[in-house]
Amino acid sequence: MMLYLIERYTNNKDTTTMKQRIKQLAQDTLDVIAYSVVGILTVIAVDKLEPHKAILEARDRIINLHHYKATFAKAKLIHAKLAKHSGMPHQIPGLKLHDSTMVNAFVTANDMYITQGMLDHAKSDAELAYVLGHEMGHTMLYHTTRPPNMKYTDSRIHEANVDKIAIYLMVRTGYNICNVGDVWKRLGDKYGHGAASDSHPSYLYRMHELTFPNCGG
């Protein structure tokens, strides 16, 4: 793992200074050590595995930690770009990573979350921009302060509306909108083209609404 980290930072092609790279390497090294200790102890205590199996399990968790750290960093950059063009950047909640394999993203009055499952599901920066733009739309239309007795039909209308906000933000920010419907197509192909829940439009409807002229679709 240490060789992997050293190679990663010495072969970095960006414009980051060597001093900054070394500082980041040191921080990530501390993360690895801390996560290794906690991971091994947790696996032994909770999963009651043999120590060598616990070490292998902890290794896998470390690899996942660094994988999602990189992809989440990219998501945060996209989030910042979209928020800048929202017209209310200071009211857009900050983005946090949710430790879940479920393909999901959601927003509250104070925070926006994207799951590890969604980071895996999104196949491009444009798809990530659509997902994050959709959640920003809830904030921009003040859905996070909706009354608790709101009907499901109202919720489906809100979800459809913020899909349009997402496209607006993507166009303002310069992301390609042509294939964002693939986010729902892949879920529909896997789970069926109905709605994920009573509060959301069907995958099929959203795929249709996210098909645009001059995109070859």
Long-range contacts (C-beta under 8 A, 24 or more apart in sequence): 1-32, 1-59, 1-62, 2-29, 2-32, 5-29, 5-32, 28-66, 31-65, 32-62, 35-61, 35-62, 35-65, 36-62, 64-116, 68-97, 68-116, 68-119, 71-119, 72-97, 72-114, 72-119, 74-125, 74-128, 75-114, 75-119, 75-128, 75-132, 78-125, 78-128, 78-129, 78-132, 79-112, 79-132, 81-129, 81-173, 82-129, 82-132, 82-133, 82-136, 82-169, 82-170, 82-173, 83-136, 84-173, 85-169, 85-172, 85-173, 86-136, 86-140, 86-169, 87-140, 88-139, 88-140, 91-139, 92-136, 92-139, 92-140, 93-139, 95-132, 103-187, 105-131, 105-132, 105-134, 105-135, 106-135, 107-135, 107-136, 107-138, 107-139, 107-144, 108-144, 109-144, 109-145, 112-136, 112-139, 121-183, 121-186, 121-187, 122-183, 123-182, 124-179, 125-175, 126-170, 126-175, 126-176, 126-177, 126-179, 126-180, 127-179, 127-180, 127-182, 127-183, 129-166, 129-169, 129-170, 129-173, 129-175, 130-166, 130-167, 130-170, 130-175, 130-177, 130-180, 130-183, 130-210, 131-166, 131-183, 132-166, 133-165, 133-166, 133-167, 133-168, 133-169, 133-170, 134-162, 134-163, 134-165, 134-166, 135-162, 136-165, 136-166, 136-169, 137-161, 137-162, 137-163, 137-164, 137-165, 137-166, 137-169, 138-162, 140-165, 141-165, 152-198, 152-199, 155-199, 155-200, 156-195, 156-199, 156-200, 156-201, 159-199, 159-200, 159-201, 160-201, 160-205, 160-206, 160-209, 163-206, 163-209, 163-210, 164-209, 167-210, 177-210, 177-212, 177-215, 178-212, 178-215, 178-216, 178-217, 179-215, 180-210, 181-206, 181-207, 181-208, 181-209, 181-210, 181-211, 181-217, 184-210
